Amino acid sequence: MKKILKKHLLLIGAFVATLAACKQDSGFLVSTPSPFISNLDLRKLYKGTDVTLTKQVTREAIMVTGQVTSDHSGNNLPAGLLFLQNLRMAGNGIDSLRGMAINIGSAAAEYVPGDSVNVRIEGGILKRVNGILQITGVSPSNVERVASNVKPLVTPISAVTLLAKPENFEGLYGVIYNSNFEPNIGVETIEGTKVFNEGSGDMAMNISATANFKTEFLPWSANIRGIILPSATTGTPQIWPRVKADFTATSIIVDPTIPLGPNPAIITGYFANPSGTDANYEYIQFMATQDLDFRQKPFSVYTTNNAGASTPLGFPINGWNTGGLRTYKFNITKGTVAKGTFFYVGGFKVISGVTSTDISNANWVVSKLYNDNPGDDGVGDVTANLLANSGNAAGMAIFPTINVALKSVPSDVVFFSGTGGTVFGDGVGYSICNNDYYNVKNGNTDQPFYRQGNNTARFVVPVDSEFSYLGGVYDVATSKWIIAANALASFIEISLHVRELMSIFRVVLTEEQSTQILGGMVPVFVAFIYLSGLAAIQHMIYSSLCNQAIINYERSEDLTREVVNAVEVKDGFISSLSHEVRNVLNSLNGSIDHLLTVLEESANKQILENARLSAEVLFNLVNNALDGAKIKADKLELNYSNSSFDDDVRKTLIINSQALKDKNIFAQASLESNLPPRLRIDSGRLLQIMINLISNAIKFTPQNGQIRIFASWHDHEQDSTTLFNMINEKSFRDANNESHVSDAIPGENSLVYEDDEEEEVDFSWKIATSNLIEFSTEEDNKHQKNLVALKRRSSFNKKGITRSPYRLHASEHWVIKKVKPPRHIIKNTAGT
């Protein structure tokens, strides 16, 4: 027993000694939790009961920031709710864009889409009111507008995505394209809850009785923008348009008395092998050759997959209606298509598979998840492979009816892939039509099915992750495919018709007559072949040009869409980054202000003053990063205030004081004696201009050099060329407000041109900043004076002012000598 006890004591001692020998690691990073929380994380906090938003619940977060999407001017949104959306960094391709409603009462109407706000939510309550998840108990004073005219992100929405995860879309600003209604045209308005179908399923739109656009008539189809909110009674998500402009009718009026042509719709391409998975991502592209309204005249689309394992086996005894895994049917019963435009049938509304670009803004007449739902009218089982890419024959057809029989003629049909599979035999198969590849007759012989007679043409196996573009030329005027005719076949056909007519009218020719006719027909036959050959060549060239034009047009559409998306992403990134930088600058300014109140030493206070001024300028620059959206909307405005130009000059020199000290540069500011002490001016933008100019001057001024700043008034009506004389011999006041005569700026006569290797130039230039000044007094308006903000010397040659690198030197008249390109070497008269 003692031995066992000693053994255990030794083990315990060794363990304690090991722990004692471990060095304590004190190198942990110390971090501060962010005061901001995203809508994604806020929504996760709600578990069905009210949540009080304390720091403990939100992990020290007290604020939410985002883009305002609500617009109460249309009186359709729930009153008092401010809707905003935001996103945060999330891995593994997670979509973090979420919306949130904040109840701030009547103040919500003061904010409009494009505003960016910070909202203090600490102490608020997260709860559902009338079915809408919202934060209550937030004072309007807790909302701070930090930017305006920022383009809000808009989320394309379809029924299959919305109904699958409705909680992801609640409160978001979305758009639903090609929403098809069943209206009483010319009588029914949009007021109330209206059910529509956008190709993938039914959804609802809500227009309140208070909406000021409720009297608009309900069209056949429309594009709808708005906020996604759950129904107060059923909880089903609905889209609430904010204003009249959010509801745009897209339907066309089609005369039902106009009959359908032989090919009212043609197949123009298909995506048979998308990236990731085929399930629910394959689709077919069509083009209408005349205006179509599928409510008046429904169409149907079939696909066929004849892979070895596809059942039922054997010949397709019911043709396109064979069903099972052999054929799949889509009924098109809603929507309109204008002549010459594309429309689509398939799965998800994306361009090339999983995570690819959304193309729901295209005209999707049917968007059906075929991997989850069987085909229409019981034709087709659930399948993961709508369009085959094997060695067996596969194809698609569009019919101008939903009642298709074995020998019904489609509007267009295409087969592709291999030659295997039992697709025709025993008098059954897949019916075809007359187009650029197939013909229902071979001479006088009927061949209504694919692989019957000479109907064996097919397209190649689709390339992985590439759209199969078919090309071809269809003549709408003649309702025929333009193809190169076979001259011999046509000649024989004409001869047969002539022989048949002769037999009918009992025309009998002698042997001599027959020989003469045959001799006369030989040159006709040769000419026919020659002309047919020319026509074929012309057709080939025309088809090639048309195909290339269509390809270029579609590529330009894709590139335009990519550019627009990139610009939207860039704008969103700049907006988000500006918000983050502003938060850091606010913290920095607060720290500097605190240090200024506690530090007594003048040298340190001066450094802090410099930092404080620089931070202010940087804050203005961050705000200007959002001016791009304002410029696009033609809403860029100047912020006028009563400011001292002297103060702006002083701030400029203070901010650059350290750079001046580093190069031992003497800087002097001289202001004209009659310059008003205060101006109504956009001081922030003027300060940016001066900082930029002085920074460049410091950069190009040598060690121990000089920089002078001159500011003066001049009459707006005076010609700008007289500024040289006006500036010369002018009286300026120095830093001590004592008047003196300046000779640092040369007169008009100092402009010289020398036609030798070096051009010596003495030229003064100005930056007129009249747009930065707002004249408010009668005296100012009378004289219409403009501020000449800064004047300095620049290089000049016979072709005009250059933008080549230059230096400002401390010579008496700041004369610049510029060596001709390409050397770009600059000297002053003293050679320093």
CORRA-V880694 format. One record per backbone hydrogen bond with DSSP energy under -1.0 kcal/mol. CO is the residue of the C=O (numbers start at 1). NH is the residue of the N-H. If there is no record, write none. Layout:
# CORRA-V880694
co:CO nh:NH
co:CO nh:NH
This chain:
# CORRA-V880694
co:1 nh:5
co:2 nh:6
co:3 nh:7
co:4 nh:8
co:5 nh:9
co:6 nh:10
co:7 nh:11
co:8 nh:12
co:9 nh:13
co:10 nh:14
co:11 nh:15
co:12 nh:16
co:13 nh:17
co:14 nh:18
co:15 nh:19
co:16 nh:20
co:17 nh:21
co:35 nh:62
co:35 nh:63
co:38 nh:42
co:39 nh:43
co:40 nh:44
co:42 nh:45
co:51 nh:126
co:52 nh:54
co:53 nh:123
co:54 nh:58
co:55 nh:60
co:62 nh:121
co:62 nh:122
co:63 nh:37
co:64 nh:119
co:66 nh:117
co:67 nh:85
co:68 nh:114
co:72 nh:75
co:74 nh:212
co:78 nh:81
co:80 nh:104
co:82 nh:102
co:83 nh:69
co:83 nh:70
co:84 nh:100
co:85 nh:67
co:86 nh:98
co:91 nh:94
co:98 nh:86
co:100 nh:84
co:101 nh:135
co:102 nh:82
co:105 nh:108
co:106 nh:109
co:107 nh:110
co:108 nh:111
co:112 nh:115
co:114 nh:150
co:115 nh:68
co:116 nh:146
co:116 nh:147
co:117 nh:66
co:118 nh:144
co:119 nh:64
co:121 nh:124
co:124 nh:53
co:125 nh:136
co:126 nh:51
co:127 nh:134
co:129 nh:132
co:132 nh:129
co:134 nh:127
co:135 nh:103
co:136 nh:125
co:139 nh:142
co:140 nh:143
co:142 nh:120
co:144 nh:118
co:147 nh:116
co:155 nh:175
co:158 nh:162
co:159 nh:163
co:161 nh:165
co:165 nh:168
co:166 nh:169
co:166 nh:170
co:169 nh:172
co:172 nh:228
co:173 nh:155
co:174 nh:226
co:175 nh:157
co:176 nh:224
co:179 nh:222
co:180 nh:197
co:183 nh:185
co:184 nh:187
co:184 nh:188
co:188 nh:218
co:192 nh:207
co:194 nh:205
co:196 nh:203
co:197 nh:180
co:199 nh:367
co:201 nh:198
co:203 nh:196
co:204 nh:239
co:205 nh:194
co:207 nh:192
co:208 nh:211
co:211 nh:214
co:213 nh:216
co:216 nh:190
co:220 nh:181
co:221 nh:250
co:221 nh:251
co:222 nh:179
co:223 nh:248
co:224 nh:176
co:226 nh:174
co:227 nh:240
co:228 nh:171
co:229 nh:238
co:231 nh:235
co:236 nh:231
co:238 nh:229
co:239 nh:206
co:240 nh:227
co:243 nh:246
co:244 nh:247
co:246 nh:225
co:248 nh:223
co:255 nh:258
co:264 nh:289
co:266 nh:287
co:268 nh:470
co:269 nh:285
co:270 nh:468
co:273 nh:465
co:275 nh:277
co:275 nh:354
co:278 nh:281
co:280 nh:348
co:282 nh:347
co:283 nh:271
co:284 nh:345
co:285 nh:268
co:285 nh:269
co:286 nh:343
co:287 nh:266
co:288 nh:340
co:292 nh:337
co:293 nh:297
co:299 nh:332
co:300 nh:399
co:301 nh:330
co:302 nh:397
co:303 nh:328
co:304 nh:395
co:307 nh:310
co:311 nh:325
co:315 nh:317
co:316 nh:319
co:318 nh:321
co:319 nh:322
co:323 nh:326
co:323 nh:327
co:324 nh:381
co:326 nh:305
co:328 nh:303
co:329 nh:376
co:330 nh:301
co:332 nh:299
co:335 nh:294
co:337 nh:292
co:338 nh:341
co:341 nh:288
co:343 nh:286
co:344 nh:365
co:344 nh:366
co:345 nh:284
co:346 nh:368
co:348 nh:350
co:349 nh:359
co:352 nh:275
co:353 nh:356
co:357 nh:351
co:359 nh:362
co:362 nh:364
co:363 nh:344
co:366 nh:346
co:368 nh:370
co:369 nh:372
co:369 nh:373
co:370 nh:383
co:376 nh:379
co:379 nh:329
co:380 nh:375
co:391 nh:420
co:392 nh:418
co:393 nh:306
co:394 nh:416
co:395 nh:304
co:396 nh:414
co:397 nh:302
co:398 nh:411
co:398 nh:412
co:399 nh:300
co:405 nh:408
co:412 nh:398
co:414 nh:396
co:415 nh:459
co:416 nh:394
co:420 nh:393
co:421 nh:423
co:425 nh:428
co:428 nh:425
co:430 nh:450
co:438 nh:435
co:440 nh:447
co:442 nh:445
co:445 nh:442
co:448 nh:432
co:449 nh:452
co:452 nh:455
co:454 nh:456
co:455 nh:451
co:459 nh:417
co:463 nh:466
co:468 nh:270
co:473 nh:482
co:475 nh:479
co:475 nh:480
co:480 nh:475
co:486 nh:490
co:487 nh:491
co:488 nh:492
co:489 nh:493
co:490 nh:494
co:491 nh:495
co:492 nh:496
co:493 nh:497
co:494 nh:498
co:495 nh:499
co:496 nh:500
co:497 nh:501
co:498 nh:502
co:499 nh:503
co:500 nh:504
co:501 nh:505
co:502 nh:507
co:510 nh:514
co:511 nh:515
co:512 nh:516
co:513 nh:517
co:514 nh:518
co:515 nh:519
co:516 nh:520
co:517 nh:521
co:518 nh:522
co:521 nh:525
co:522 nh:526
co:523 nh:527
co:524 nh:528
co:525 nh:529
co:526 nh:530
co:527 nh:531
co:528 nh:532
co:529 nh:533
co:530 nh:534
co:531 nh:535
co:532 nh:536
co:533 nh:537
co:534 nh:538
co:535 nh:539
co:536 nh:540
co:537 nh:541
co:538 nh:542
co:539 nh:543
co:540 nh:544
co:541 nh:545
co:542 nh:546
co:543 nh:547
co:544 nh:548
co:545 nh:549
co:546 nh:550
co:547 nh:551
co:548 nh:552
co:549 nh:553
co:550 nh:554
co:551 nh:555
co:552 nh:556
co:553 nh:557
co:554 nh:558
co:555 nh:559
co:556 nh:560
co:557 nh:561
co:558 nh:562
co:559 nh:563
co:560 nh:564
co:561 nh:565
co:562 nh:566
co:563 nh:567
co:564 nh:568
co:565 nh:569
co:566 nh:570
co:567 nh:571
co:568 nh:572
co:569 nh:573
co:570 nh:574
co:571 nh:575
co:572 nh:576
co:573 nh:577
co:574 nh:578
co:575 nh:579
co:576 nh:580
co:577 nh:581
co:578 nh:582
co:579 nh:583
co:580 nh:584
co:581 nh:585
co:582 nh:586
co:583 nh:587
co:584 nh:588
co:585 nh:589
co:586 nh:590
co:587 nh:591
co:588 nh:592
co:589 nh:593
co:590 nh:594
co:591 nh:595
co:592 nh:596
co:593 nh:597
co:595 nh:599
co:601 nh:605
co:602 nh:606
co:603 nh:607
co:604 nh:608
co:605 nh:609
co:606 nh:610
co:607 nh:611
co:608 nh:612
co:609 nh:613
co:610 nh:614
co:611 nh:615
co:612 nh:616
co:613 nh:617
co:614 nh:618
co:615 nh:619
co:616 nh:620
co:617 nh:621
co:618 nh:622
co:619 nh:623
co:620 nh:624
co:623 nh:626
co:624 nh:627
co:627 nh:631
co:628 nh:632
co:629 nh:633
co:630 nh:635
co:631 nh:634
co:641 nh:681
co:643 nh:679
co:644 nh:648
co:645 nh:649
co:646 nh:650
co:647 nh:651
co:648 nh:652
co:649 nh:653
co:650 nh:654
co:651 nh:655
co:652 nh:656
co:654 nh:657
co:656 nh:660
co:657 nh:661
co:658 nh:662
co:659 nh:663
co:660 nh:665
co:663 nh:704
co:666 nh:707
co:668 nh:709
co:670 nh:711
co:671 nh:733
co:672 nh:675
co:679 nh:643
co:680 nh:774
co:681 nh:641
co:681 nh:683
co:682 nh:686
co:683 nh:687
co:684 nh:688
co:685 nh:689
co:686 nh:690
co:687 nh:691
co:688 nh:692
co:689 nh:693
co:690 nh:694
co:691 nh:695
co:692 nh:696
co:693 nh:697
co:694 nh:698
co:695 nh:699
co:696 nh:700
co:702 nh:705
co:705 nh:666
co:707 nh:668
co:709 nh:670
co:711 nh:672
co:712 nh:788
co:714 nh:786
co:715 nh:718
co:719 nh:722
co:720 nh:723
co:722 nh:726
co:723 nh:727
co:724 nh:728
co:727 nh:730
co:730 nh:742
co:731 nh:673
co:732 nh:740
co:733 nh:671
co:734 nh:737
co:738 nh:734
co:740 nh:732
co:747 nh:750
co:748 nh:751
co:759 nh:818
co:761 nh:816
co:763 nh:794
co:765 nh:792
co:767 nh:789
co:769 nh:772
co:770 nh:773
co:772 nh:682
co:777 nh:781
co:778 nh:782
co:779 nh:783
co:780 nh:784
co:787 nh:769
co:787 nh:789
co:790 nh:767
co:792 nh:765
co:797 nh:800
co:800 nh:797
co:816 nh:761
co:817 nh:827
co:818 nh:759
co:820 nh:823
co:825 nh:819
co:827 nh:817
co:828 nh:831
